[in-house]
Each structure stands twice: as C-alpha cells, then as structure tokens.
Amino acid sequence: MNKHKDMTFAKRVQITLHRLEDAILVGLLLLMIGMAVTQIFLRNLFEAGIVWSDVMVRILVLWVGLIGAMVASRHDNHITIDIMDRYMPERAKVYANFVIKLFTALICTIAAYYSLLFVQIEFSDGGMAFANVPTWLCEAIIPFAFTVIALRYFLLSFMNLKKIVESRS
C-alpha cells in the first residue's frame, strides 16, 4: 500500500530532516555559485559589481562546508585514516571504533562550546558582515554544525557500544 505507513514516526522525522538538510546544502551551493558568476559577469561586462558579494560568497563557503560536514556525519562518511583498521581483528575494530567515535564527539562538543562563546562575543560587538547582516548570524552555523556532528557521533559511538555488549553475549 503506502511505503511510508510501515515506517516509525522517528524514521519519518529523520528522513524529513535529512531531506531538509540536503535541500539547504544544495540551495546554499547554488546561491554561492550564482553570486560568484553574477559578480564575474558584472565586473567583466559592466565594470561594476555588488559591493558585498565577495564577503557573502566567503560566508557561503563556510556554511556549505559545515553543512556538508553535517551531511557527511549522518552515516560516518568523514575522511578517515584506516591503516590500523586493516590489520585489527574484528572484535578490536568494534572497540577502536567506539573510542574513535566517542573521541570525535567530545572534540566536536568542545568546538561547539567555544564557537558558541565566539558567536556570543560577536553578538555583543554588534558588527555587520554585509548588507546589514550581522556578523554573529553569519557565524552561527559554526556552533550549530559542531553540535549536530557531536550528537551524531555520540549516537554512533553508543551504537558501537551496543555492538560490544551484543558480541559479549
């Protein structure tokens, strides 16, 4: 009948959030490319340009990079160095993956905390980045992305912990 009817509510929410995340990433990437191309045409054809376009493109690079990192963290698709993974026994891999994912989550949590402090300082300064857009708003993606990545890696580490517990029984 309906393939969505068999899914749990949590799974439907997760799919919706993933699609939203993908849509935001694609939209920001298209906006970034569009602004850069528009600026090139304006400069080459009319010897003019949008004053704040370059700053906006740099901020969009930050947003695309961090949202891309969030998307990669969904299923643990970040860049890894897995030379030891090739030589470890299966049981040791599960323990090592638990420690690595937990360590990643802790580092991302620390990065989220300090980037939040940074954004708070920028908020109190009241500076503008471009076209009456406050600087803190442009930087707000940093603590948000690191928080999302940290939560995902905590979940991945606990899923590995579950594998450890199941392998013992």
C-alpha positions as CSV (number, residue, x, y, z in Angstrom):
1,M,0.0,0.0,0.0
2,N,2.0,3.0,1.3
3,K,5.7,2.5,2.0
4,H,5.6,5.4,4.5
5,K,2.9,3.7,6.5
6,D,5.2,1.0,7.7
7,M,7.9,3.4,9.0
8,T,8.0,4.6,12.5
9,F,7.4,8.3,13.3
10,A,11.1,8.7,14.3
11,K,12.2,7.3,10.9
12,R,9.9,9.6,9.0
13,V,11.2,12.6,11.0
14,Q,14.8,11.5,10.3
15,I,14.1,11.2,6.6
16,T,12.4,14.6,6.5
17,L,15.3,16.2,8.4
18,H,17.8,14.6,6.0
19,R,15.9,15.9,3.0
20,L,15.8,19.4,4.6
21,E,19.5,19.3,5.3
22,D,20.2,18.2,1.7
23,A,17.9,20.9,0.3
24,I,19.6,23.7,2.4
25,L,23.0,22.4,1.2
26,V,22.0,22.4,-2.4
27,G,20.3,25.8,-2.1
28,L,23.3,27.4,-0.5
29,L,25.6,25.9,-3.0
30,L,23.5,27.2,-5.9
31,L,23.3,30.6,-4.3
32,M,27.1,30.7,-3.8
33,I,27.7,29.7,-7.5
34,G,25.1,32.2,-8.7
35,M,26.6,35.1,-6.7
36,A,30.1,34.3,-7.9
37,V,29.0,34.0,-11.6
38,T,26.9,37.2,-11.3
39,Q,29.8,39.1,-9.9
40,I,32.1,37.9,-12.7
41,F,29.7,39.0,-15.4
42,L,29.0,42.3,-13.7
43,R,32.8,43.0,-13.4
44,N,33.7,41.9,-16.9
45,L,30.7,43.3,-18.8
46,F,29.8,46.4,-16.9
47,E,32.9,47.2,-14.9
48,A,30.8,47.2,-11.7
49,G,29.7,44.7,-9.2
50,I,27.8,44.1,-6.0
51,V,29.9,45.6,-3.2
52,W,29.1,42.9,-0.6
53,S,29.1,39.9,-3.0
54,D,32.6,38.7,-2.3
55,V,32.0,38.7,1.5
56,M,28.7,36.8,1.0
57,V,30.4,34.2,-1.1
58,R,33.1,33.6,1.5
59,I,30.4,33.2,4.2
60,L,28.5,30.8,2.0
61,V,31.7,28.8,1.6
62,L,31.7,28.5,5.4
63,W,28.1,27.5,5.5
64,V,28.4,24.9,2.7
65,G,31.5,23.4,4.2
66,L,29.9,23.0,7.7
67,I,26.5,21.8,6.4
68,G,28.4,19.4,4.1
69,A,30.3,18.1,7.3
70,M,26.9,17.6,9.0
71,V,25.6,15.6,6.0
72,A,28.8,13.5,6.0
73,S,28.4,12.8,9.7
74,R,25.0,11.2,9.1
75,H,26.4,7.8,8.3
76,D,30.0,8.3,9.5
77,N,31.3,9.3,6.0
78,H,34.0,11.7,7.1
79,I,37.6,11.2,5.9
80,T,39.3,8.6,7.9
81,I,42.8,7.0,8.1
82,D,42.1,3.4,8.4
83,I,45.5,1.8,8.1
84,M,45.2,0.1,11.5
85,D,41.7,-1.0,10.7
86,R,43.0,-3.3,8.0
87,Y,45.2,-5.3,10.4
88,M,43.0,-5.3,13.5
89,P,40.8,-8.3,14.4
90,E,37.1,-7.7,14.1
91,R,36.5,-7.6,17.8
92,A,39.2,-5.0,18.3
93,K,37.8,-2.9,15.5
94,V,34.5,-2.6,17.3
95,Y,36.3,-1.3,20.5
96,A,38.5,1.0,18.4
97,N,35.5,2.4,16.5
98,F,33.7,3.1,19.8
99,V,36.7,5.0,21.2
100,I,37.3,6.9,18.0
101,K,33.7,8.0,17.6
102,L,33.4,9.0,21.3
103,F,36.6,11.0,20.9
104,T,35.3,12.7,17.8
105,A,32.0,13.5,19.6
106,L,34.0,15.0,22.6
107,I,36.2,17.1,20.3
108,C,33.1,18.4,18.4
109,T,31.4,19.2,21.7
110,I,34.4,21.3,22.8
111,A,34.5,23.0,19.4
112,A,30.7,23.7,19.6
113,Y,31.1,25.2,23.1
114,Y,34.0,27.5,22.2
115,S,32.5,28.6,18.9
116,L,29.3,29.4,20.8
117,L,31.3,31.7,23.1
118,F,32.8,33.2,19.9
119,V,29.4,33.9,18.4
120,Q,28.2,35.4,21.7
121,I,31.2,37.8,21.6
122,E,30.4,38.8,18.0
123,F,26.7,39.3,19.0
124,S,27.7,41.7,21.8
125,D,30.1,43.6,19.4
126,G,27.2,44.2,17.0
127,G,29.3,44.2,13.9
128,M,27.9,43.9,10.4
129,A,29.2,41.4,7.8
130,F,27.5,42.7,4.7
131,A,24.3,44.4,3.6
132,N,23.0,44.9,7.2
133,V,23.5,41.2,8.0
134,P,25.1,40.9,11.5
135,T,28.4,39.1,11.8
136,W,27.2,36.8,14.5
137,L,24.4,35.5,12.3
138,C,26.9,34.5,9.6
139,E,29.0,32.7,12.2
140,A,26.0,31.0,13.9
141,I,26.4,27.9,11.7
142,I,29.7,27.0,13.5
143,P,28.3,26.0,16.9
144,F,25.2,24.6,15.3
145,A,27.1,22.3,12.9
146,F,29.5,21.2,15.6
147,T,26.6,20.4,17.9
148,V,24.8,18.3,15.3
149,I,28.0,16.5,14.4
150,A,28.8,15.8,18.1
151,L,25.3,14.4,18.7
152,R,25.6,12.2,15.7
153,Y,29.0,10.9,16.8
154,F,27.7,10.3,20.3
155,L,24.9,8.2,18.8
156,L,27.3,6.4,16.5
157,S,29.6,5.6,19.5
158,F,26.7,4.3,21.5
159,M,25.6,2.1,18.5
160,N,29.2,0.7,18.6
161,L,28.9,0.2,22.4
162,K,25.7,-1.8,21.7
163,K,27.7,-4.0,19.3
164,I,30.3,-4.6,22.0
165,V,27.6,-5.6,24.5
166,E,25.9,-7.8,22.0
167,S,29.2,-9.5,21.0
168,R,29.8,-10.5,24.6
169,S,26.5,-12.3,25.0
